[in-house]
Amino acid sequence: AGEMATARVPLDVLPQVLQLPLRRVQAARMLRTLHDSSMVAIGAHTVRQRVQGGWTGATGAGVIFGIIDSGLDIRHPDFIDDAGRSRVLAVWDQTFGASPPSGFFYGFLCTADAIQAVVLGPGTEACPTQDFVGHGTHVTGTAAGDGGRTGAQYAGVAPEAALLVVKGGNTAFAEDRVADGLVWLRDEARRRGMPAVVN
């Protein structure tokens, strides 16, 4: 591929390979998917840790992480705190409904109370939003999952951040709706008096 090549070289032939006009020779390393290498790579493990009874350090507590993506599985344990409360403050599903947030004319707004009703109950009537493709849930987990399903091994960057979610579509997003989502996220963070970041 371009200037890179792979080769299986017996150890006894390696001295001859090293005599070739190559820029670099490197032994292949094993790359594993079942560990938290990305958090180590960005140094997250040096600023926040899971301790007995919770988290310590820079965990995103008091900050809103806004997500604009394919939605969120609001029952996923990575977004429910140890007391059983959802960390999701609201979800604006732009793909259906006639109950939009104030100032907008489309979509369905799920409040924190409606989300908590879904977390605690068997139905989804209070907040019928779904992440059909899983991408938004994955992205939200990377940003702010607490690793609830894995004993915090696969926690996200900000495991105690509050969440505001905009479902803009399943696999495609209209630019005007993304812009509306950004405005809503900004206004919600200001209304709540909290700093916010957005993916």
C-alpha positions as CSV (number, residue, x, y, z in Angstrom):
1,A,0.0,0.0,0.0
2,G,1.9,3.1,-1.2
3,E,5.4,2.8,0.2
4,M,4.4,0.2,2.8
5,A,4.6,-3.6,2.4
6,T,4.1,-6.6,4.7
7,A,6.2,-9.7,4.6
8,R,6.7,-12.9,6.6
9,V,10.4,-13.1,7.1
10,P,12.2,-16.1,8.8
11,L,14.5,-14.8,11.5
12,D,17.6,-16.3,9.8
13,V,16.8,-14.1,6.7
14,L,16.3,-10.9,8.6
15,P,19.9,-9.7,8.3
16,Q,19.6,-9.8,4.5
17,V,16.3,-7.9,4.6
18,L,18.0,-5.2,6.8
19,Q,20.5,-4.7,4.0
20,L,17.7,-3.7,1.5
21,P,17.2,0.0,0.8
22,L,14.2,0.3,3.1
23,R,13.3,3.3,5.2
24,R,12.1,1.2,8.1
25,V,11.6,-2.3,9.2
26,Q,9.2,-3.1,12.0
27,A,8.0,-6.3,13.6
28,A,4.2,-6.4,13.6
29,R,2.6,-5.9,17.0
30,M,-0.6,-7.5,18.3
31,L,-3.4,-5.0,18.5
32,R,-6.2,-6.0,20.9
33,T,-9.7,-4.7,21.0
34,L,-10.7,-6.0,24.5
35,H,-9.0,-3.3,26.5
36,D,-9.3,0.5,27.2
37,S,-6.4,1.5,24.9
38,S,-8.1,4.7,23.7
39,M,-8.5,6.1,27.2
40,V,-4.9,5.3,27.9
41,A,-3.8,6.9,24.6
42,I,-5.5,10.2,25.5
43,G,-4.4,10.1,29.1
44,A,-8.0,9.9,30.6
45,H,-6.8,7.3,33.1
46,T,-4.4,9.9,34.6
47,V,-7.2,12.5,35.3
48,R,-10.1,10.3,36.5
49,Q,-10.4,6.9,38.1
50,R,-13.1,4.6,39.4
51,V,-12.8,4.1,43.1
52,Q,-14.9,2.3,45.7
53,G,-18.2,4.0,45.7
54,G,-17.8,6.1,42.6
55,W,-15.4,8.2,40.5
56,T,-12.7,10.7,41.4
57,G,-10.9,13.3,39.4
58,A,-12.0,15.0,36.2
59,T,-15.2,13.1,35.4
60,G,-17.4,15.6,33.7
61,A,-19.6,16.2,36.7
62,G,-21.4,19.4,36.4
63,V,-20.9,19.6,32.6
64,I,-23.4,18.8,29.8
65,F,-22.2,16.6,27.0
66,G,-24.4,17.3,23.9
67,I,-24.7,14.5,21.3
68,I,-26.1,14.9,17.8
69,D,-26.3,11.5,16.3
70,S,-28.7,8.6,15.6
71,G,-30.2,8.7,19.1
72,L,-29.6,6.9,22.3
73,D,-30.6,3.6,24.0
74,I,-31.8,5.5,27.1
75,R,-32.0,2.2,29.1
76,H,-28.4,1.4,28.6
77,P,-26.7,1.0,32.0
78,D,-23.8,3.2,31.1
79,F,-26.1,6.3,31.3
80,I,-27.8,5.4,34.6
81,D,-26.1,6.4,37.8
82,D,-25.5,4.2,40.8
83,A,-28.8,5.5,42.4
84,G,-30.8,4.3,39.3
85,R,-31.3,7.8,37.8
86,S,-30.7,8.5,34.2
87,R,-27.9,11.1,33.4
88,V,-29.9,12.1,30.3
89,L,-31.5,15.4,30.9
90,A,-33.5,15.4,27.6
91,V,-33.7,13.9,24.2
92,W,-35.0,15.8,21.1
93,D,-35.9,13.2,18.5
94,Q,-36.1,15.2,15.3
95,T,-37.4,12.2,13.3
96,F,-41.0,12.0,14.4
97,G,-43.7,13.5,16.5
98,A,-45.5,16.8,17.1
99,S,-44.2,17.6,20.6
100,P,-41.1,19.7,19.9
101,P,-39.0,21.7,22.3
102,S,-40.0,25.4,22.7
103,G,-39.1,27.5,19.7
104,F,-39.1,24.6,17.2
105,F,-41.9,23.1,15.1
106,Y,-41.0,19.5,14.6
107,G,-39.8,16.4,16.5
108,F,-40.5,14.9,19.9
109,L,-39.0,16.2,23.2
110,C,-38.4,13.6,25.9
111,T,-38.0,15.3,29.3
112,A,-35.9,13.9,32.2
113,D,-39.1,12.7,33.9
114,A,-40.2,10.9,30.7
115,I,-36.8,9.3,30.3
116,Q,-36.8,8.2,33.9
117,A,-40.2,6.6,33.5
118,V,-38.8,4.5,30.6
119,V,-35.8,3.6,32.7
120,L,-38.0,2.4,35.5
121,G,-40.9,0.9,33.6
122,P,-41.6,-1.8,31.0
123,G,-42.9,0.5,28.2
124,T,-41.5,3.3,26.1
125,E,-44.7,5.4,25.8
126,A,-43.3,8.3,27.8
127,C,-40.3,8.6,25.6
128,P,-40.6,6.5,22.4
129,T,-37.2,7.5,20.9
130,Q,-34.9,4.7,19.8
131,D,-31.4,4.3,18.4
132,F,-32.1,1.9,15.6
133,V,-28.5,1.7,14.3
134,G,-26.6,2.0,17.6
135,H,-24.2,4.6,16.4
136,G,-25.4,7.4,18.7
137,T,-25.3,5.0,21.7
138,H,-21.8,4.0,20.8
139,V,-20.6,7.7,20.4
140,T,-22.3,8.7,23.7
141,G,-20.6,5.8,25.5
142,T,-17.2,6.9,24.2
143,A,-18.0,10.4,25.3
144,A,-19.7,9.9,28.6
145,G,-20.5,6.2,29.4
146,D,-19.7,5.2,32.9
147,G,-18.8,1.6,32.0
148,G,-21.8,0.3,34.1
149,R,-22.0,-2.9,32.1
150,T,-18.3,-3.6,32.4
151,G,-17.4,-2.5,35.9
152,A,-16.0,0.7,34.5
153,Q,-13.4,-1.0,32.3
154,Y,-14.8,0.6,29.2
155,A,-15.9,3.9,30.7
156,G,-16.0,7.0,28.4
157,V,-14.0,10.2,28.7
158,A,-16.5,12.0,31.0
159,P,-18.4,9.3,33.0
160,E,-20.3,11.6,35.2
161,A,-21.3,14.2,32.6
162,A,-25.0,15.1,32.2
163,L,-26.3,14.3,28.7
164,L,-28.5,16.2,26.2
165,V,-29.2,14.2,23.0
166,V,-30.5,15.2,19.6
167,K,-31.5,12.3,17.3
168,G,-31.1,13.9,13.9
169,G,-31.7,10.7,11.8
170,N,-30.7,7.1,11.6
171,T,-27.8,7.2,9.1
172,A,-28.2,10.7,7.5
173,F,-28.7,14.1,9.0
174,A,-30.0,17.3,7.3
175,E,-27.7,20.3,7.9
176,D,-30.5,22.6,9.0
177,R,-31.6,20.1,11.6
178,V,-28.0,19.8,12.9
179,A,-27.9,23.6,13.2
180,D,-31.3,23.5,15.0
181,G,-29.9,20.8,17.3
182,L,-26.8,23.0,18.1
183,V,-29.1,25.9,19.0
184,W,-31.3,23.8,21.2
185,L,-28.2,22.3,23.0
186,R,-26.7,25.8,23.5
187,D,-30.0,27.2,24.8
188,E,-30.6,24.2,27.1
189,A,-27.2,24.4,28.6
190,R,-27.6,28.2,29.2
191,R,-31.1,27.6,30.7
192,R,-29.6,25.1,33.1
193,G,-26.6,27.3,33.9
194,M,-24.1,24.5,32.9
195,P,-21.1,24.5,30.6
196,A,-21.5,22.2,27.6
197,V,-19.5,20.5,24.9
198,V,-21.0,19.0,21.7
199,N,-19.8,16.2,19.5
